[in-house]
């Protein structure tokens, strides 16, 4: 085989060109391109790390803002509840004053009505007594034919009303 016989003649030349090609590739890629790629990767890692740190700081600020919001919200709720309680208290006091005034007015109207009723009742009793006295005198006159005096008839009616 002639190819095997030529290996010794071309072997050193092939090794030379192989080493020269690998050396060229090593210097061009290894020393020229790899540092640039590594620098880009390092820059990307640094940017990602910086972005993560910024996100953590923003998250911490958001947590602080939320805590401040919750504190302000609690204070506002407390203040609102105090205002509502004060308004309820003032409304209750105003209602009590109005209720007391209305009660006094109703009591005076009831007293006046009771006085009118008492006066009407007394007048009605007096009128009933007068009518009863007249009726008793008429009955006595019709039944017995005797005329009685007003005083005698009035005393008899008062005695009958008192027992009856």
C-alpha positions as CSV (number, residue, x, y, z in Angstrom):
1,X,0.0,0.0,0.0
2,X,1.5,3.1,-1.2
3,X,-0.5,5.4,1.3
4,X,1.2,3.8,4.3
5,X,4.6,4.1,2.7
6,X,4.0,7.9,2.3
7,X,3.1,8.5,5.9
8,X,6.7,8.7,7.0
9,X,7.5,11.3,4.2
10,X,4.4,13.5,4.9
11,X,4.1,12.8,8.6
12,X,6.3,15.6,9.8
13,X,4.7,18.1,7.4
14,X,1.2,17.2,8.5
15,X,2.2,17.5,12.2
16,X,3.7,20.9,11.5
17,X,0.6,22.2,9.7
18,X,-1.6,20.7,12.4
19,X,0.3,22.4,15.2
20,X,0.4,25.6,13.2
21,X,-3.4,25.5,12.6
22,X,-4.2,24.6,16.2
23,X,-1.8,27.3,17.4
24,X,-3.5,29.9,15.1
25,X,-7.0,28.8,16.3
26,X,-5.8,28.9,19.9
27,X,-4.4,32.4,19.6
28,X,-7.3,33.8,17.6
29,X,-10.1,32.1,19.5
30,X,-8.5,31.5,22.9
31,X,-6.8,34.8,23.4
32,X,-8.9,37.0,21.1
33,X,-12.5,35.9,21.3
34,X,-12.8,34.0,24.6
35,X,-11.9,37.0,26.7
36,X,-14.5,39.1,24.8
37,X,-17.2,36.4,25.3
38,X,-16.1,36.0,28.9
39,X,-16.3,39.7,29.4
40,X,-19.8,39.8,27.9
41,X,-20.8,36.9,30.2
42,X,-19.3,38.7,33.2
43,X,-21.1,41.9,32.3
44,X,-24.4,40.0,31.9
45,X,-23.9,38.3,35.3
46,X,-23.0,41.7,36.9
47,X,-26.1,43.3,35.3
48,X,-28.3,40.4,36.5
49,X,-26.8,40.6,39.9
50,X,-27.3,44.4,40.0
51,X,-30.9,44.0,38.8
52,X,-31.6,41.4,41.5
53,X,-30.1,43.7,44.1
54,X,-32.2,46.6,42.8
55,X,-35.3,44.4,42.8
56,X,-34.6,43.3,46.4
57,X,-34.1,47.0,47.4
58,X,-37.4,47.9,45.6
59,X,-39.1,45.0,47.3
60,X,-37.8,46.2,50.7
61,X,-39.0,49.7,49.9
62,X,-42.4,48.3,48.9
63,X,-42.6,46.4,52.2
64,X,-41.7,49.5,54.1
65,X,-44.4,51.5,52.1
66,X,-46.9,48.8,52.8
67,X,-46.1,48.8,56.5
68,X,-46.4,52.6,56.5
69,X,-49.7,52.3,54.7
70,X,-51.0,49.8,57.2
71,X,-50.0,52.1,60.1
72,X,-51.6,55.1,58.5
73,X,-54.7,53.0,57.7
74,X,-55.0,51.8,61.3
75,X,-54.6,55.4,62.5
76,X,-57.2,56.6,60.0
77,X,-59.6,53.9,61.1
78,X,-59.0,54.8,64.7
79,X,-59.6,58.4,64.0
80,X,-62.7,57.6,62.0
81,X,-64.1,55.4,64.8
82,X,-63.4,58.3,67.2
83,X,-65.3,60.7,65.0
84,X,-68.2,58.2,64.6
85,X,-68.3,57.7,68.4
86,X,-68.3,61.4,69.0
87,X,-71.0,62.0,66.5
88,X,-73.1,59.2,68.0
89,X,-72.6,60.7,71.5
90,X,-73.5,64.2,70.3
91,X,-76.6,62.8,68.5
92,X,-77.6,60.9,71.6
93,X,-77.3,64.0,73.7
94,X,-79.2,66.0,71.2
95,X,-81.9,63.3,71.1
96,X,-82.1,63.3,74.9
97,X,-82.5,67.0,75.0
98,X,-85.2,66.9,72.3
99,X,-86.9,63.9,74.0
100,X,-86.8,65.7,77.4
101,X,-88.4,68.8,75.8
102,X,-91.0,66.6,74.0
103,X,-91.7,64.8,77.3
104,X,-92.2,68.1,79.1
105,X,-94.5,69.3,76.4
106,X,-96.5,66.1,76.4
107,X,-96.7,66.1,80.2
108,X,-98.0,69.7,80.2
109,X,-100.5,68.7,77.5
110,X,-101.5,65.7,79.5
111,X,-101.9,67.8,82.7
112,X,-104.0,70.3,80.8
113,X,-106.1,67.5,79.3
114,X,-106.5,65.9,82.7
115,X,-107.6,69.3,84.2
116,X,-110.1,69.7,81.3
117,X,-111.4,66.2,81.8
118,X,-111.7,66.8,85.6
119,X,-113.5,70.0,85.0
120,X,-115.8,68.3,82.4
121,X,-116.4,65.4,84.8
122,X,-117.2,67.7,87.7
123,X,-119.5,69.8,85.4
124,X,-121.1,66.6,84.1
125,X,-121.6,65.3,87.7
126,X,-123.1,68.6,88.7
127,X,-125.4,68.5,85.7
128,X,-126.3,64.9,86.4
129,X,-127.0,65.8,89.9
130,X,-129.2,68.7,88.8
131,X,-131.0,66.5,86.3
132,X,-131.4,63.8,88.9
133,X,-132.8,66.3,91.4
134,X,-135.3,67.5,88.9
135,X,-136.2,64.0,87.9
136,X,-136.6,63.0,91.6
137,X,-138.9,65.9,92.3
138,X,-141.0,65.2,89.2
139,X,-141.3,61.5,90.2
140,X,-142.2,62.3,93.8
141,X,-144.8,64.8,92.5
142,X,-146.3,62.3,90.0
143,X,-146.2,59.3,92.3
144,X,-147.3,60.9,95.6
145,X,-148.7,64.2,94.3
146,X,-146.6,66.0,96.9
147,X,-144.2,68.9,95.9
148,X,-140.8,68.5,97.5
149,X,-138.2,71.3,98.0
150,X,-135.0,71.5,96.0
151,X,-132.9,71.0,99.1
152,X,-134.7,67.8,100.1
153,X,-134.5,66.4,96.6
154,X,-130.8,67.4,96.4
155,X,-130.0,65.7,99.7
156,X,-131.9,62.5,98.7
157,X,-130.0,62.4,95.3
158,X,-126.6,63.0,97.1
159,X,-127.4,60.2,99.5
160,X,-128.4,57.8,96.7
161,X,-125.3,58.7,94.7
162,X,-123.0,58.2,97.6
163,X,-124.3,54.7,98.4
164,X,-124.9,53.6,94.9
